[in-house]
Amino acid sequence: MQDLKIALLQTDQKWEDKLANLRHFEEQISLISEPVDIILLPEMFHTSFSMNAESLAEKMENSMGLDFLRRNASEKNCAIYTSLIIKEGKYYRNRGVFVDPDGKVHSYDKRKSFGLAGEDKVFTNGAKETIVSFRGWNIQLQICYDLRFPEIIRNSINEAGDVAYDLILYVANWPEKRAVHWTTLLKARAIENQSYVAGVNRIGTDGKGLDYSGDSIVSDPLGSAISAVASKEYRLIETLSSSILHETRKSLPFLKDR
């Protein structure tokens, strides 16, 4: 299990403007000058958090957003995780996509819809977790509002001592007025699951007038923020230590008591 370097792209998003967002993320990704293993982009990366699914949705087999992610993952030789609006049959999904450098896509459908924004009236919830194995790490995929529901991602350890996952990834459009909830809950998920946690959020103001302060965080398994940044466009790059992860679990074997 090697150390893992991740990059969180905290940035503004243009409201329902795919081409403008793709151009902006293209520029931001190109500015990552050092090798990284995973890049995180905010939720609904090329539309912003819109309920206008009928006009913005794409299909997995014909997706401008996925084509963009595949190309950039290949060029950077890293994985990219974000979400986008996907139509599947008659249903719309807020779908997380973890795109490998070779173009393989691991999907996760957001399980908890944000009722205050009417997401539950537009999007169909996912029904299962997705854990991806990548470069020796097992990675739990999450999206924004899922963060409030710890019961859906309880970490576990089997009789052989194998832990279900080592890192949780959150991509979000989380409003500034509840920023303290965001930062507190990210650290709580790290503590209770003895896992690294990385959460990327947007900045700016969306098409409904909601403000976002970013507050993107990388937390270690003890809930201490390795790094955090608020209220500005920023490329947050951190290395996750496999030795710290294993030592934490060895010295504080809480998971076996669950």
C-alpha positions in Angstrom: 0.0 0.0 0.0 1.7 3.2 -1.2 1.1 6.7 0.0 -1.6 8.4 -2.0 -1.5 12.0 -3.3 -4.8 13.8 -3.9 -5.7 17.1 -5.4 -8.9 19.0 -4.5 -9.9 21.6 -7.0 -11.9 24.2 -5.0 -13.4 26.6 -7.6 -16.4 28.5 -8.8 -18.9 26.9 -11.2 -20.9 28.6 -13.9 -24.7 28.0 -13.6 -25.9 25.4 -16.1 -23.1 26.3 -18.5 -21.3 23.1 -19.4 -18.8 24.5 -21.9 -17.7 27.3 -19.6 -17.2 24.8 -16.7 -15.3 22.4 -18.9 -13.0 25.2 -20.1 -12.4 26.3 -16.5 -11.7 22.8 -15.2 -9.4 22.1 -18.1 -7.3 25.2 -17.1 -7.4 24.2 -13.4 -6.3 20.6 -14.1 -3.5 21.8 -16.4 -2.1 23.9 -13.5 -1.5 20.8 -11.4 2.2 20.5 -12.1 3.2 17.6 -9.9 2.1 13.9 -10.3 -1.1 13.1 -8.3 -3.1 9.9 -7.9 -6.6 11.3 -7.6 -8.2 14.7 -8.5 -11.5 15.7 -6.9 -13.9 18.1 -8.6 -17.1 19.6 -6.9 -20.5 18.0 -7.2 -22.3 18.2 -10.6 -19.0 19.6 -11.9 -20.0 20.9 -15.3 -23.6 22.2 -14.5 -23.5 23.2 -10.8 -26.2 21.9 -8.5 -29.2 22.3 -10.7 -32.6 20.6 -10.7 -33.0 21.2 -14.4 -32.2 17.5 -15.1 -34.4 17.2 -18.2 -32.3 19.6 -20.2 -28.9 19.0 -18.6 -28.8 15.2 -18.2 -26.4 13.0 -20.2 -26.3 9.3 -20.8 -23.4 7.2 -19.8 -22.8 6.0 -23.3 -22.9 9.5 -24.8 -21.6 12.0 -22.2 -19.6 15.2 -22.8 -18.7 15.2 -19.1 -17.4 11.6 -19.1 -15.4 12.2 -22.3 -13.8 15.2 -20.6 -13.0 13.2 -17.4 -11.6 10.2 -19.3 -9.3 12.4 -21.4 -7.9 14.3 -18.4 -7.5 11.2 -16.3 -5.5 9.6 -19.1 -3.3 12.7 -19.6 -2.6 13.1 -15.9 -2.3 9.4 -15.3 -4.6 9.7 -12.3 -8.2 9.0 -11.3 -10.8 11.8 -11.2 -13.8 11.7 -9.0 -16.8 14.0 -9.3 -20.6 13.8 -10.0 -22.8 14.7 -12.9 -26.5 14.5 -14.0 -27.1 11.1 -15.7 -30.3 9.9 -17.4 -30.9 6.1 -17.1 -34.1 4.9 -18.7 -36.8 7.2 -17.3 -34.8 8.1 -14.2 -32.3 10.9 -13.4 -29.4 10.3 -11.2 -26.9 12.5 -9.4 -24.2 10.1 -10.2 -20.7 10.0 -8.8 -18.1 8.8 -11.3 -14.6 7.6 -10.4 -12.7 7.5 -13.7 -9.5 5.5 -13.8 -6.5 6.6 -15.9 -7.4 3.7 -18.4 -10.9 5.1 -18.8 -12.8 2.6 -16.6 -15.7 4.3 -14.8 -16.9 3.2 -11.3 -20.3 4.6 -10.6 -22.0 5.7 -7.3 -25.5 7.1 -7.2 -26.1 9.6 -4.4 -28.2 7.9 -1.8 -29.6 10.8 0.2 -31.5 13.5 -1.8 -31.5 17.0 -0.5 -35.2 17.7 0.1 -34.7 21.4 0.8 -33.6 21.9 -2.8 -36.2 19.5 -4.2 -33.6 17.0 -5.3 -35.9 14.2 -4.1 -38.5 15.2 -6.6 -36.2 15.1 -9.5 -33.5 12.5 -8.9 -33.8 8.8 -8.0 -31.7 7.8 -5.0 -29.0 5.1 -5.2 -29.5 2.0 -3.2 -25.9 0.8 -2.5 -22.4 1.8 -1.6 -19.5 1.9 -3.9 -16.0 1.0 -2.7 -13.2 1.3 -5.3 -9.8 -0.3 -5.0 -7.2 2.0 -6.5 -3.4 1.9 -6.1 -3.6 -0.2 -2.9 -6.4 1.9 -1.2 -10.0 1.0 -0.8 -12.0 4.1 -1.4 -15.6 4.9 -0.3 -17.5 7.2 -2.7 -19.9 9.8 -1.4 -21.7 12.9 -2.6 -22.6 16.0 -0.5 -25.8 15.4 1.5 -24.7 11.8 2.1 -22.4 13.3 4.7 -25.3 13.8 7.2 -26.0 10.1 7.3 -23.2 8.1 8.9 -25.2 4.9 9.0 -24.8 4.4 5.3 -21.0 4.0 5.4 -20.1 2.4 8.7 -16.6 1.0 8.3 -15.9 -2.6 9.3 -13.2 -5.1 10.0 -13.4 -8.8 9.3 -11.9 -11.7 11.3 -8.7 -11.6 9.1 -8.2 -7.9 10.2 -9.1 -6.5 6.8 -10.8 -3.1 6.9 -13.5 -2.3 4.4 -12.1 1.0 3.3 -9.3 3.5 3.9 -10.5 6.8 2.4 -13.8 8.5 2.0 -14.2 11.0 -0.9 -16.9 13.7 -0.7 -17.8 16.0 -3.7 -20.2 18.8 -2.8 -22.1 22.0 -3.4 -22.5 22.8 0.3 -23.9 26.3 1.1 -21.8 28.7 3.2 -24.6 29.2 5.8 -24.1 25.6 6.9 -20.3 25.6 6.6 -19.7 24.6 10.2 -21.8 21.5 9.6 -19.7 20.6 6.6 -16.3 20.9 8.4 -17.5 19.2 11.6 -19.1 16.2 9.9 -16.1 15.6 7.7 -13.9 15.3 10.7 -16.5 13.1 12.5 -16.6 10.7 9.6 -12.8 10.4 9.8 -12.9 9.7 13.5 -15.7 7.2 13.6 -14.4 5.2 10.6 -10.7 5.5 11.3 -10.3 6.6 7.7 -8.8 9.5 5.8 -11.5 11.8 4.5 -11.2 14.3 1.6 -14.1 16.7 0.9 -14.1 19.2 -2.0 -16.7 22.0 -2.2 -17.3 24.9 -4.5 -17.0 28.7 -4.0 -19.0 31.5 -5.5 -22.7 32.1 -5.9 -25.0 29.7 -7.9 -28.0 30.5 -10.1 -30.4 30.5 -7.1 -28.4 33.0 -5.2 -26.8 30.6 -2.7 -23.3 31.5 -1.6 -20.5 28.9 -1.1 -17.3 29.2 0.9 -15.5 26.1 -0.2 -13.9 25.0 3.1 -12.4 22.0 1.4 -10.7 19.7 3.8 -8.3 16.7 4.0 -8.6 15.0 7.4 -6.4 12.2 8.9 -8.0 9.2 10.6 -7.9 11.0 14.0 -10.1 13.8 12.6 -7.3 16.4 12.5 -7.3 18.6 9.4 -4.1 18.0 7.5 -5.1 21.0 5.4 -8.2 23.2 4.8 -8.9 26.2 2.7 -11.9 28.6 2.5 -13.4 31.2 0.3 -11.0 31.3 -2.6 -10.1 29.3 -5.7 -7.4 26.9 -4.7 -5.8 23.6 -5.7 -5.3 21.7 -2.4 -2.8 18.9 -2.8 -1.9 16.5 0.0 -0.3 13.2 0.5 -2.1 10.5 2.5 0.3 8.4 4.6 -0.4 4.6 4.6 1.9 4.2 7.7 -0.1 6.8 9.7 -3.3 5.0 8.7 -2.0 1.6 9.8 -0.4 2.9 13.0 -3.6 4.7 14.0 -5.7 1.5 13.6 -3.1 -0.6 15.4 -2.7 1.7 18.4 -6.5 2.5 18.7 -8.3 -0.7 17.6 -11.8 0.8 17.8 -13.2 -0.8 14.6 -13.0 -4.3 16.0 -15.3 -3.3 18.9 -18.0 -2.2 16.6 
